[in-house]
Amino acid sequence: MEYKTIKELCDLVVDCPHSTPTWTEHGKIVIRNNNIKNGRIDFTSPSFTDDEHFAQRIKRAVPKAGDIVITREAPMGEVGMIPEGIKCCLGQRMVLLRANERICDKHYLLYGLQSQFVQHQISWSEGTGTTVSNLRIPHLEQIRVPYVPLDQQKKISSVLYALGDKIENNRKLNDNLAA
């Protein structure tokens, strides 16, 4: 099996600003750790900031549809993909990954990051923080992801995407039935 590092697979690996934005009732969406779970970003209870703080938070990179967000701590290693039509910035303790689409399918990368193989490497960061374990950028960039040619990545990710979509639709249906 061939492997490539996250640094090799991504055009961008960008750490979030290490500050808390000013919270507002409405405004620009801020993705927070509690929004990311099971490979998805949940926007049902969004947090917001004002235009000034939003501008500060997108200086390093403007998040766009298809970018992957990974949490650095509390919890460490949760991932989700920014969907179409969402204008947002990152909260604290997360990293933006943008796949190099010439060699890496973004959905393949998303699923690869959720694999036991990659999550085990992420767990090597346990005990690195003073109070909470923390995934550091140099370690994140060196994490290895199983690599296959791009056409195979697309086939794999299309099957996994279809299954994930079916699971999500069933979850929503169950939630509606329970309500």
N, C-alpha and C positions, 0 to 999 in steps of 0.2 A: 504494500500500500504506500502510495506517495502522500506526503503532507506538505502543506504550506502554512506559514505563520500568518496571523492576522495582519501584521504589517505588510506582508507580501500580497495579501488578498484585497487590501483596502487602499483607496486613494486618500482617504481621510481617517485619522484616528484622533479625535478632538475631545479633550477633557472639558468639562463644564466649568463655568466660573465658580470659584470657591467662596461664594457668598450667598446669602439668602436674598431673593428679590423682595421688593415691597409688594405685599399682597393686596389685591383690590377685589371688589365684588364682581366686576366685569372687566373686560379688556382683552389682552393677549393671553393665550393659553400657555401655561407652564407645566411641562411634564414632570411629575414627581415619582419617586420610587414606588409609592403605593398605587400608581396607575399602571405599573408594568407587572404582568403575571402570566405565566403559561404561554409565553411567546406572543402576547398581544399587549397593546396599549389600550387601556380602558378610559374612554373620555366621558363616561356617564356622570362623574363628579369632578369636573375640571377645577383647577386653581388658576387664578389670573394675576397678571401684573400690568402696570401701566406702560405706555409707549417708551418712556425714558429708560426704564429698567429692562424692558424687552430689547431695546437697541443695544444696551450694554451686554446682554446675555448672548447676542448673536454675532458679536464682533469676531470671534475666532472662526465661526462657521454658521451659515444659515441652514437650519434643518430643512430637509425637503422630503417629499414623498419617496419611500423606498429606503431611506436611511434607517439604520438600526440603532437603537438606544440600548445600552447595557448598564446595569446598575453596578456601582463600585463597592457599595456597602449597604447593609441594613435593608434588604438582603443583598448579598453579593451574587452577581451572575445572572440575574433575571434579564431577559431580552424582549424587545418588541420592535415592530416596524412602524414607522410613521406612515399613515394612510394618505391617499389622495385627498386634497381639499382641506388639509389642516395646516394652519399657520401657527407655529409654536416655537418655544424655546425650551432649553433644558433647565431643570431645577438643579439642586446640589447632588453630588455623589453619583454622577452618571457620565457616560462617554458616548459620543456620537461616532458611529462607524459608517463609512460610505464605501460600498463594494466597488472594486475596479471591474466594471462590467465587461471589460475585454477578456478577463480571465475568471471571473467569479459571478455566478448568478446570486443576486441579493437574497432570494428566498432560500437557496441552498445554504448560504452563509447563516441565515437566521436559524434554520433547522440544525445546522452543524453546531452552532453555539449552544443549542439546547441538548446536544447529545451527551451521554454519560462520559464519553472520551474527553470532550472539552470541559464539561462541568467538573470533572476530576482535576483537570489542570488548574481551573479557577480555584478549586478548594485548597490548592497549595498556598494560597494567600491567607489561609486561616491563621490567626494569631499575629498578623503583621501590624495591626493598628494598636495604639495605646489602650483604647477602650473598646473599639469595635474593629473586627477584621476588615481589611480594605484591599481592594484590587488595584494595584498600582499600574500606571500606564506602561512602563518598561516591561513588566511581566505580561500584561494583556497583549502587547504587541508581539510577544514571542510565543504565545499560545499557538499550538499546532492544530490545524483542521484537516481532516482527511480530504484529499484532493483527487478529483477525477476530471477529465476533459469537460469543457463548458457545455457541449451538447448533452453529455450524460448528466451533468448537474441540473440542466433544465428539465430533463425527463424525470429525474428523481424529485425535484422540487414541485413539479406540476402534480405528481401523484400525492405527495405529502400535503400540498396546498389544498387539493380537492378533499382529502380526508379531514384536514383541519377545519375547512369550511363546513363540511357535513357535521362534524362534532359541535362546532359553534352554533349551527342552526338547530341541532337537537337540544343543546343546552338552553337556548332561547325559548324553544317550544316547551321544554320542561318547566322553565321559570314561569311562562305564561299559564301553563296548566296548573301549577302550584298556586299562582295568584288567584 
